[in-house]
């Protein structure tokens, strides 16, 4: 089944034009063929009328006082013939027939409403015949008068007409197809403008679609604006609930920590660990809830990466770590700036902590997204440990920390349909590849 609306309309137009032109061609061909046949039938009838007018009876014999004046009747095999047949057989014939007789028994019902006979050169003839009764002094006598011409004359005339008609119909089809292309383009243009309007809403340039365009699209625009309004309301409610939950948990957890200070060391440490675990889980769940409603923004990758690197540069400069950044300024990611900063910031921070002298950041555009590579020349990770780096609580060194940085990055990317992968860098350290969603 054809999925493209433009292609559907085009195929429908082509089929409709082809069907109509075939009907027109068939009708014009039939009309012209009948017209040509009627003209030649009238000419042959006129010849028969001349023969009938010049027939005389006298002394028991039939005389032809005058013959039709067309000079072709005098040339053998000229293509134009006449003949008079009596009750006893052939009486008169044109010189063009030479020694051939158009006998009634050889006449067949043929094309264009004529009878068919064989001419002097073997070519088929179209024959018009008429039997006339003449009143004479000796009684009624019947004569069969025939006028014939080469069938090739009619065939050539109609063939020339078909050639000219074919050229005309082909040109007509080309004009109609061009008009169909134009009509389809004009008809679908409002959909393209609607798509551009949705892209502006997606990028955050506007929050509503305009009502410009054909009246047929106004109900769709109204429904889309209503959906966008409902989405905006849902986002506000989700943010408010997330904020309320964060503040609601903050106070009880603080009280628990204060109460834990009065407990023995073993219980105090255990309670602090559990409170930290609750905070970590709450942060991750709140992050996931927020991401579920914030996926209609676009962020310049090079600009945001530059800002993150500028924050980390004082740390790397103190250790003589060099940044090598290769990012196209035109690359745009379909993510909220804050979410992309959190996902990418954790990866860059990790590279900053472990790099010895160099960190490389590069990106490449793919068919439906962007691959961002972050590599360092640090100690790296064993191959068997690469798959578990992003698990919650996993540390890449022995320092204190929550072990949630890369796990949060993975959650953020997954919420946008992206992903994160780990490998050994060509520099010797860890290589991190982020698959970022990007609209082409």
Beta strands, then each sheet from edge to edge (+ up, - down):
strand 1: 55-58
strand 2: 61-64
strand 3: 80-86
strand 4: 89-93
strand 5: 108-109
strand 6: 115-118
strand 7: 124-136
strand 8: 139-150
strand 9: 299-300
strand 10: 322-326
strand 11: 332-333
strand 12: 358-366
strand 13: 369-376
strand 14: 419-424
strand 15: 430-437
sheet 1: 1+ 2-
sheet 2: 4+ 3- 8+ 7- 6+ 5-
sheet 3: 9+ 11-
sheet 4: 10+ 12+ 13- 15+ 14-
end
